[in-house]
Amino acid sequence: MRPGLLFCKIVAGEIPSEEVTSDDVTYAFRDINPGAPSHVLVVPREHITDAAALRATTASCSAQIV
């Protein structure tokens, strides 16, 4: 995790969120400004800079997010 980044703070519990589900790889929570009646964000618990940083070790995380 990288301190100071919004999703990292949400995953760390520093910013409150309404949890939908979570496990050791991902955290899912309701959007505070939903674009649809049910809008859930799923983020990795491990900080991943961007899609180019994905690697074999993050494959299970990528599969859960999608």
C-alpha positions as CSV (number, residue, x, y, z in Angstrom):
1,M,0.0,0.0,0.0
2,R,1.1,3.6,-0.6
3,P,0.2,6.1,2.0
4,G,-1.7,9.1,0.8
5,L,-3.5,7.5,-2.1
6,L,-7.4,7.5,-1.9
7,F,-8.0,3.8,-2.5
8,C,-5.0,2.8,-0.3
9,K,-6.6,4.9,2.5
10,I,-10.0,3.3,2.0
11,V,-8.5,-0.2,2.1
12,A,-6.5,0.7,5.3
13,G,-9.7,2.0,7.0
14,E,-8.4,5.6,7.2
15,I,-11.3,6.8,5.1
16,P,-14.7,5.3,5.9
17,S,-16.5,3.2,3.3
18,E,-19.5,0.9,3.1
19,E,-18.0,-2.6,2.7
20,V,-19.8,-5.0,0.3
21,T,-17.3,-7.8,0.6
22,S,-13.6,-8.3,1.1
23,D,-11.0,-11.0,1.3
24,D,-7.2,-11.1,1.6
25,V,-6.8,-10.0,-2.0
26,T,-9.6,-7.4,-2.8
27,Y,-11.9,-5.0,-1.0
28,A,-15.3,-4.1,-2.5
29,F,-17.3,-1.0,-1.3
30,R,-20.2,1.2,-2.4
31,D,-19.4,4.3,-4.4
32,I,-20.2,7.5,-2.5
33,N,-21.5,9.1,-5.7
34,P,-23.0,6.2,-7.6
35,G,-23.6,6.3,-11.3
36,A,-26.2,3.5,-11.1
37,P,-28.6,2.2,-8.4
38,S,-26.0,-0.4,-7.4
39,H,-22.4,0.9,-8.0
40,V,-19.7,-1.1,-6.3
41,L,-15.9,-0.5,-6.6
42,V,-13.6,-3.4,-6.3
43,V,-9.9,-2.6,-5.5
44,P,-6.9,-4.7,-4.8
45,R,-5.5,-4.7,-1.2
46,E,-2.0,-4.6,-2.7
47,H,-1.1,-1.3,-4.4
48,I,-0.8,-1.8,-8.2
49,T,0.4,1.4,-10.0
50,D,-1.3,0.7,-13.3
51,A,-2.1,-2.1,-15.8
52,A,1.5,-2.2,-17.0
53,A,2.6,-3.2,-13.4
54,L,0.4,-6.4,-13.5
55,R,2.4,-9.5,-13.3
56,A,1.9,-13.3,-12.8
57,T,1.9,-12.8,-9.0
58,T,-1.1,-10.4,-9.3
59,A,-3.1,-12.6,-11.6
60,S,-5.5,-13.8,-9.0
61,C,-6.2,-10.2,-7.9
62,S,-6.8,-9.2,-11.5
63,A,-9.2,-12.0,-12.0
64,Q,-11.2,-11.1,-8.9
65,I,-11.4,-7.4,-9.9
66,V,-12.7,-8.1,-13.4
